[in-house]
Structures are given as C-alpha cells and as structure tokens.
C-alpha cells in the first residue's frame, strides 16, 4: 500500500462520517429522544410522528420503564428493514465497483 493511499482513504471515511452526522443531527433533535412531542410546534410534531428515531427512542423508553412496547418496536423493525432494502443494493454495487 502506498503511503498516500492510506491518507486518502482516511479522508474519505471522515467525509462520509461528517455527511452522516449532518443527516442524523437534525433527525435526532426533532424526535422524542430529548423533548416531549406534544410540546413541539405543529409541523415538527408531524415530522416527529414519522421520524424513525422517535419510534426507536420510544421503544427503548418503554422497554426500560414498562409500557406499550409492541408498536414502537414493530415500527423500529419495519423502518430498519426498509432502510436496509433501500440502501443495501446501491451500497453493494458501489462496493463491488471499487473492489
């Protein structure tokens, strides 16, 4: 491996991580992870209701505190499967093209 190749690969990984963080940051803060959804303005409430992080944080909350667990866990699993179905094929194509 060349010396410069290692440095370039690290730069690409950092770029991907920064891009992912910029996507996850607003999604996390508009979920029910940090605030009660009922206190959000109307548009943010609507977004929070379909936010996958809301379902995931509700599932964890109700698993720890006891409460209605089935619905948030099912929504979390459905969202995870959907994200995998959408992003796995193009990711594998890009990976195979590089290798």
C-alpha positions as semicolon CSV with decimal commas, in nm:
position;residue;x (nm);y (nm);z (nm)
1;X;0,000;0,000;0,000
2;X;0,132;0,341;-0,088
3;X;0,180;0,599;0,182
4;X;-0,061;0,847;0,025
5;X;-0,333;0,584;-0,027
6;X;-0,378;0,540;0,346
7;X;-0,416;0,914;0,397
8;X;-0,673;0,939;0,114
9;X;-0,880;0,652;0,250
10;X;-0,889;0,818;0,591
11;X;-1,006;1,143;0,437
12;X;-1,290;0,966;0,258
13;X;-1,401;0,798;0,578
14;X;-1,402;1,130;0,760
15;X;-1,609;1,288;0,483
16;X;-1,864;1,009;0,497
17;X;-1,881;1,036;0,876
18;X;-1,931;1,414;0,861
19;X;-2,205;1,373;0,599
20;X;-2,381;1,109;0,809
21;X;-2,361;1,328;1,116
22;X;-2,520;1,621;0,935
23;X;-2,813;1,396;0,843
24;X;-2,854;1,233;1,183
25;X;-2,818;1,551;1,391
26;X;-3,148;1,720;1,291
27;X;-3,335;1,389;1,283
28;X;-3,231;1,313;1,640
29;X;-3,321;1,654;1,778
30;X;-3,666;1,652;1,612
31;X;-3,754;1,319;1,770
32;X;-3,895;1,233;2,109
33;X;-3,547;1,142;2,236
34;X;-3,493;1,479;2,407
35;X;-3,834;1,653;2,418
36;X;-4,198;1,559;2,457
37;X;-4,352;1,558;2,110
38;X;-4,664;1,741;2,231
39;X;-4,454;2,048;2,315
40;X;-4,323;2,084;1,957
41;X;-4,481;2,320;1,701
42;X;-4,733;2,163;1,461
43;X;-4,502;2,092;1,168
44;X;-4,234;1,944;1,391
45;X;-4,494;1,727;1,563
46;X;-4,599;1,588;1,224
47;X;-4,236;1,523;1,132
48;X;-4,163;1,370;1,471
49;X;-4,455;1,129;1,436
50;X;-4,294;0,973;1,127
51;X;-3,935;1,011;1,250
52;X;-3,766;0,668;1,288
53;X;-3,562;0,792;1,586
54;X;-3,887;0,873;1,768
55;X;-4,002;0,512;1,737
56;X;-3,663;0,381;1,842
57;X;-3,637;0,608;2,147
58;X;-3,998;0,529;2,246
59;X;-3,920;0,158;2,221
60;X;-3,616;0,194;2,447
61;X;-3,805;0,418;2,689
62;X;-4,096;0,177;2,724
63;X;-3,869;-0,126;2,748
64;X;-3,686;0,036;3,040
65;X;-3,985;0,195;3,214
66;X;-4,254;-0,054;3,126
67;X;-4,532;0,043;2,895
68;X;-4,674;-0,022;2,548
69;X;-4,373;-0,173;2,372
70;X;-4,516;-0,363;2,073
71;X;-4,598;-0,068;1,846
72;X;-4,269;0,126;1,875
73;X;-4,063;-0,193;1,847
74;X;-4,255;-0,302;1,537
75;X;-4,218;0,043;1,375
76;X;-3,846;0,040;1,454
77;X;-3,803;-0,302;1,293
78;X;-4,010;-0,202;0,989
79;X;-3,805;0,116;0,944
80;X;-3,477;-0,073;0,981
81;X;-3,587;-0,328;0,721
82;X;-3,700;-0,050;0,487
83;X;-3,373;0,141;0,519
84;X;-3,181;-0,182;0,456
85;X;-3,387;-0,267;0,148
86;X;-3,341;0,081;0,003
87;X;-2,971;0,136;0,074
88;X;-2,815;-0,212;0,067
89;X;-2,830;-0,273;-0,312
90;X;-2,668;0,057;-0,416
91;X;-2,409;0,020;-0,139
92;X;-2,316;-0,328;-0,256
93;X;-2,296;-0,208;-0,618
94;X;-2,064;0,075;-0,518
95;X;-1,853;-0,160;-0,306
96;X;-1,818;-0,415;-0,586
97;X;-1,728;-0,142;-0,834
98;X;-1,443;-0,027;-0,607
99;X;-1,313;-0,377;-0,533
